[in-house]
Amino acid sequence: MKNVIVGQSGGPTAVINSSIAGVYLAAKELGSDHIYGMVHGIEGFLKGEYIDLKEVLDDEKVELLKRTPSAYLGSCRYKLPKFDDAKDVYENIFAKLDELDIEYFFYIGGNDSMDTIKMLSDYAKENNKSQRFIGIPKTIDNDLPITDHCPGYGSAAKYIAASLKEVIRDNASFGVEKPTVCIVEIMGRHAGWLTAAAALAKGDDCEGADAIYLPEDTFDLDEFKDRVKKLAATKSSVVIAVSEGVATADGKFVCELGADNLAVDAFGHKQLSGCASTLADIIHNETGLKTRAIEYSTLQRAATHIASLTDIEEAVAVGKKAVEAADAGETGLMVTINREAGSEYKTSFGLYDIHDIANVEKKVPASMIDSANKQLTQEFIDYARPLIMGELTPIYTNGLPTHLIRK
Amino acid sequence: MKNVIVGQSGGPTAVINSSIAGVYLAAKELGSDHIYGMVHGIEGFLKGEYIDLKEVLDDEKVELLKRTPSAYLGSCRYKLPKFDDAKDVYENIFAKLDELDIEYFFYIGGNDSMDTIKMLSDYAKENNKSQRFIGIPKTIDNDLPITDHCPGYGSAAKYIAASLKEVIRDNASFGVEKPTVCIVEIMGRHAGWLTAAAALAKGDDCEGADAIYLPEDTFDLDEFKDRVKKLAATKSSVVIAVSEGVATADGKFVCELGADNLAVDAFGHKQLSGCASTLADIIHNETGLKTRAIEYSTLQRAATHIASLTDIEEAVAVGKKAVEAADAGETGLMVTINREAGSEYKTSFGLYDIHDIANVEKKVPASMIDSANKQLTQEFIDYARPLIMGELTPIYTNGLPTHLIRK
């Protein structure tokens, strides 16, 4: 028997589906009769929406799954209520688990999703339920505590650095004309891990970003303007990476800076630009310099075509580790990636109490940030570089990477 | 002897450097003593800025060059003046060519750049100059006449379709929640070739864009709103591709629609959003639907990491053809790509009078546009699909595609 169920939750990533592959492969190895997948996470499961992965996957499709962005099973943003507030929700979930003879429950997600594992494992303990609950880390934001890093981050970081190299080349093409200032906006409202990945672009064949602004540092508009003006005075191409989450000392996001006195448009609505576009406008209007704003938007979390092989392999491995842990009798834990000491990149996989992880946010430590020069330190490069290494070549059909979709 | 010079002009593309590789390889074969490269096109050359490609390239570097986005030599946007207005400019250019014993002059670019070849070849004829001038087509916009298509287009089209598949997967992840409308803005102010490439995303593993708006059709805001509302009533994910150049019947760009009554912001400036962002705001404000605007920006012309091999090979071939043409005594022509009849994709390379090409713009023909359904017809798919076929795997260093840069 040993039926299992796996679900995905929170923002999609380029490699979240590789953890489904890991759960599927390990559970098949274990001899599970059914390997269920919740459709749209716990929210869909509550409505009875699930599929049996054994009916839809085979070795070839697992290879496609590892090359498919976003959430193959569908995601959700659903926070379980407190026990006393909604007993029926928990009874509903456990009745369904019992009905399907599900013994192990796996949930792939970030901080919020780990709360689901915490609530369900706590409920099971209090109510003498036999099911085991293990969390599988996943977030491009890389902001889960305890684990060295999160699956999904390496691939997003690889996309950000690779695209930034291309943007830097593009922006440098018109050297004869007056300087062009290009501002690239990268995801991460509170933690700057993704924006920090811009620092990986620098190398023998790339001058790198001229400045990198993380949300961990307070944003000072005057400092920013001064820096850009100085850069533009000596360089024909200026490229700056900013986190969508940069905020001024009074706690205002930069994208809100321009909005205060913004009157309504022809349709009677306020128009709010992104932070790169706000900063590009400010620089252009003050200096007359040609500016361009680029927002990586969902491209950075969906670009499986240039995913990191290291990331994909680790995403598969944490899925497998979760199944092994449940089968060893564990519950109420999240799988962690532990980096071994030494200059060579080596990892092992561990487990940690979900209560210390759910709803906690890990930011970029000060030792990795060169605040004065708006760059990252070597410590960050040493930390992040191994995570973007390797590629898994897409399988092309009609000139485009092939994906696996639910029919 | 047979010294040659090559320059790049206009907007950068993912494969413009492959045409430099083509010129270099053919000229080396020809036994040229010097293969010069103008730094920043004719504008830089006028200031005496050039390098000798024989001193900086070798076989290994040619492979990197083919994998390097933007303009390796640097680009410019410089329109040669009329003969009578600036005799000194022409005398300066030809004196430099004579001084360097340059016999063949190649210029890689789009409509505007071909004007340079026209002016210089005309001047040479009128003034009995021996130099020969051949244009090499390059533009992601694909709007040059006569030639079946332009190097640069296939790679941009491949990036657009591949990214759109990823965006569509990403946008579909939250099916349980209310519909998300994602509007993707693609380059092309007057010709819709790039936006049309969104149609290539559709296939067995992708539902494709729900609507594609080209600048060739007049944009009707009411039709757009009705269509989005109808789509959102039946689908949980709506993805729409729009050209940056879509304009209403009175000739206004959509990005200007919201700006009329837009008052100044906190800094005293008007903020102008892009067209996708304007449309996303309009839909959100009218319907309350969750919307997202994505602008591919320069990513679509710089993404050499997923360039089309067909495109790269053709870009090399048009460079070689230009050298052969000049060596055969031709001048005042542009190289064209001619598609042979039949269902199999086969091309040959021709030459055409530059006077019929310079400053002429080719739009997407009506037969390729399904205006009623806001889609492209099979004729377009059959035209564009072969152009995105094949890949040239990047050479990775430290986890990122390696480029060749001028030191």
Chai-1 contact restraints between the chains, C-beta under 6 A:
chainA,res_idxA,chainB,res_idxB,connection_type,confidence,min_distance_angstrom,max_distance_angstrom,comment,restraint_id
A,P12,B,D170,contact,1.0,0.0,6.0,A-B,restraint_1
A,P12,B,S173,contact,1.0,0.0,6.0,A-B,restraint_2
A,H40,B,G175,contact,1.0,0.0,6.0,A-B,restraint_3
A,H40,B,V176,contact,1.0,0.0,6.0,A-B,restraint_4
A,E43,B,V176,contact,1.0,0.0,6.0,A-B,restraint_5
A,G44,B,V176,contact,1.0,0.0,6.0,A-B,restraint_6
A,P69,B,E166,contact,1.0,0.0,6.0,A-B,restraint_7
A,P69,B,R169,contact,1.0,0.0,6.0,A-B,restraint_8
A,S70,B,R169,contact,1.0,0.0,6.0,A-B,restraint_9
A,S70,B,D170,contact,1.0,0.0,6.0,A-B,restraint_10
A,S70,B,S173,contact,1.0,0.0,6.0,A-B,restraint_11
A,A71,B,S173,contact,1.0,0.0,6.0,A-B,restraint_12
A,G74,B,G175,contact,1.0,0.0,6.0,A-B,restraint_13
A,S75,B,S173,contact,1.0,0.0,6.0,A-B,restraint_14
A,S75,B,F174,contact,1.0,0.0,6.0,A-B,restraint_15
A,C76,B,V176,contact,1.0,0.0,6.0,A-B,restraint_16
A,A161,B,L400,contact,1.0,0.0,6.0,A-B,restraint_17
A,A162,B,H305,contact,1.0,0.0,6.0,A-B,restraint_18
A,A162,B,L400,contact,1.0,0.0,6.0,A-B,restraint_19
A,A162,B,P401,contact,1.0,0.0,6.0,A-B,restraint_20
A,E166,B,P69,contact,1.0,0.0,6.0,A-B,restraint_21
A,E166,B,A302,contact,1.0,0.0,6.0,A-B,restraint_22
A,R169,B,P69,contact,1.0,0.0,6.0,A-B,restraint_23
A,R169,B,S70,contact,1.0,0.0,6.0,A-B,restraint_24
A,D170,B,P12,contact,1.0,0.0,6.0,A-B,restraint_25
A,D170,B,S70,contact,1.0,0.0,6.0,A-B,restraint_26
A,D170,B,T298,contact,1.0,0.0,6.0,A-B,restraint_27
A,D170,B,A302,contact,1.0,0.0,6.0,A-B,restraint_28
A,S173,B,P12,contact,1.0,0.0,6.0,A-B,restraint_29
A,S173,B,S70,contact,1.0,0.0,6.0,A-B,restraint_30
A,S173,B,A71,contact,1.0,0.0,6.0,A-B,restraint_31
A,S173,B,S75,contact,1.0,0.0,6.0,A-B,restraint_32
A,F174,B,S75,contact,1.0,0.0,6.0,A-B,restraint_33
A,G175,B,H40,contact,1.0,0.0,6.0,A-B,restraint_34
A,G175,B,G74,contact,1.0,0.0,6.0,A-B,restraint_35
A,V176,B,H40,contact,1.0,0.0,6.0,A-B,restraint_36
A,V176,B,E43,contact,1.0,0.0,6.0,A-B,restraint_37
A,V176,B,G44,contact,1.0,0.0,6.0,A-B,restraint_38
A,V176,B,C76,contact,1.0,0.0,6.0,A-B,restraint_39
A,D205,B,T402,contact,1.0,0.0,6.0,A-B,restraint_40
A,D205,B,H403,contact,1.0,0.0,6.0,A-B,restraint_41
A,D205,B,I405,contact,1.0,0.0,6.0,A-B,restraint_42
A,G258,B,D265,contact,1.0,0.0,6.0,A-B,restraint_43
A,G258,B,A266,contact,1.0,0.0,6.0,A-B,restraint_44
A,G258,B,Q271,contact,1.0,0.0,6.0,A-B,restraint_45
A,D260,B,A266,contact,1.0,0.0,6.0,A-B,restraint_46
A,N261,B,D265,contact,1.0,0.0,6.0,A-B,restraint_47
A,N261,B,A266,contact,1.0,0.0,6.0,A-B,restraint_48
A,L262,B,D265,contact,1.0,0.0,6.0,A-B,restraint_49
A,A263,B,A263,contact,1.0,0.0,6.0,A-B,restraint_50
A,D265,B,G258,contact,1.0,0.0,6.0,A-B,restraint_51
A,D265,B,N261,contact,1.0,0.0,6.0,A-B,restraint_52
A,D265,B,L262,contact,1.0,0.0,6.0,A-B,restraint_53
A,A266,B,G258,contact,1.0,0.0,6.0,A-B,restraint_54
A,A266,B,D260,contact,1.0,0.0,6.0,A-B,restraint_55
A,A266,B,N261,contact,1.0,0.0,6.0,A-B,restraint_56
A,F267,B,I282,contact,1.0,0.0,6.0,A-B,restraint_57
A,H269,B,N285,contact,1.0,0.0,6.0,A-B,restraint_58
A,Q271,B,G258,contact,1.0,0.0,6.0,A-B,restraint_59
A,Q271,B,S273,contact,1.0,0.0,6.0,A-B,restraint_60
A,Q271,B,D281,contact,1.0,0.0,6.0,A-B,restraint_61
A,S273,B,Q271,contact,1.0,0.0,6.0,A-B,restraint_62
A,S273,B,S273,contact,1.0,0.0,6.0,A-B,restraint_63
A,D281,B,Q271,contact,1.0,0.0,6.0,A-B,restraint_64
A,I282,B,F267,contact,1.0,0.0,6.0,A-B,restraint_65
A,N285,B,H269,contact,1.0,0.0,6.0,A-B,restraint_66
A,I294,B,S297,contact,1.0,0.0,6.0,A-B,restraint_67
A,S297,B,I294,contact,1.0,0.0,6.0,A-B,restraint_68
A,T298,B,D170,contact,1.0,0.0,6.0,A-B,restraint_69
A,A302,B,E166,contact,1.0,0.0,6.0,A-B,restraint_70
A,A302,B,D170,contact,1.0,0.0,6.0,A-B,restraint_71
A,H305,B,A162,contact,1.0,0.0,6.0,A-B,restraint_72
A,I388,B,G399,contact,1.0,0.0,6.0,A-B,restraint_73
A,M389,B,G399,contact,1.0,0.0,6.0,A-B,restraint_74
A,G399,B,I388,contact,1.0,0.0,6.0,A-B,restraint_75
A,G399,B,M389,contact,1.0,0.0,6.0,A-B,restraint_76
A,L400,B,A161,contact,1.0,0.0,6.0,A-B,restraint_77
A,L400,B,A162,contact,1.0,0.0,6.0,A-B,restraint_78
A,P401,B,A162,contact,1.0,0.0,6.0,A-B,restraint_79
A,T402,B,D205,contact,1.0,0.0,6.0,A-B,restraint_80
A,H403,B,D205,contact,1.0,0.0,6.0,A-B,restraint_81
A,I405,B,D205,contact,1.0,0.0,6.0,A-B,restraint_82
